[in-house]
Amino acid sequence: MKIKSIYISKLFNEFDYDLELCQPLTFIHSPNGMGKSTLMRLVYSALRGDIEYIRDTPFERMDLAFDEGCSLIVENYPANPLIQMQRSELETPLTPAEMAEICQVVYLPPERLAVKRGDGHLAPTLEVYAQELLETIRYAKEHKELELLDAGDSSSMTDGELEFWCKDLKAKLDFIKDAGFEPEIPAGMKFPPSRYDIVKDRQGYGSLAEAISKYIEANFLLAESIIIYKDIVNEIFINKTIQVSENGRLQVRMDNGTAIHLSKLSSGERQILIMFYALLFHAPQGSIVIIDEPEISLHVGWQQKLGSYFIDICKVRGLQMIVSTHSPQIIHDKWDLARELKSLRGEA
């Protein structure tokens, strides 16, 4: 479910806004002090069921209209906000838990360089993400054994159809292998099998194909994220490249081969690594992503590249992105996707 429009009245008892969003990416811009960041956080809070932030923010009403013909209505009464989902002119009150189930949403705040660990202490975000990636890849490498079960759907295939399916699965396995991990093919079997192999052991290769299909389903998204992540960052970085080592460590090297610790990267480089990691590894497929001030610490040339990367990721993952920015360089050549925050009261 995607947001079509955002309406809010009396934000800070001053501003009324009505924004028609673009798909899959909308840039929201305005001068300082117009409430962009607050509006972004309110949208996130409404979709996460964060009643406390809603209650503490001065506004009268906010409507989020979705592409499925329904609207989330938040009325900020002093004692207790009223949140309702409107469908076919019928309004149903929602609990915070029900609000959080409307859709999946990810929020990237301006303060991205530090994050709270599970113990509540702040830590460098990039180090936390690097450790998370390390553990995820190690888990994938450790769980490489295939569980051979009954042939399942492949039992109804002809030998030719099974052979073709195995070749298709092999292409996907090669893609996963490029990310640094692969399953362990049982001894005495090869993949993809020849037509002769299939005729000789029809049940065995049918079971193997089913097991590999399940392995791909479990690991393809991770592999895709790693490969896209490296491609984007290495296109942006100058004189440096990132790599993911065989054991899953995120590494950075100068073009002359010198290793650079993550903590020695510039703030702009760390912003790039953090932002695209969150987009590729934390944003579920089909989710809504809200990014506040992606331009922080970035050179103008890097800012101008972000919009195209955002659109590409939206297409690959089915995301909707709402980006709040002060920088015309972030919008660059995509002003058709930009919406200026103008108060309806000012127009009146």
ABEGO torsion letter per residue (X at the ends): XBBABBBBBGBGGABBBBBBBBOABBBBBBBBGAGAAAAAAAAAAAAAGBAAAAAABBBABBBBBBAAGBBBBBBBBAABBBBBBBBGGBBBBBBAAAAAAABBBBBBBABAABBBBAAGBBBBAAAAAAAAAAAAAAAAAABABBBBBBAEAAAABBAAAAAAAAAAAAAAAAAAAAAGBBBBBBBGBBOBBBAAAAAABAAAAAAAAAAAAAAAAAAAAAAAAAAAAAAAAAAABBGBBBBBBAAGBBBBBBAAGBBBBAAABBAAAAAAAAAAAAAAAABBBGBBBBBBGAABGBBAAAAAAAAAAAAAAAAAAGBBBBBBBABAAAAEAAAAABBBBBBAAAAX
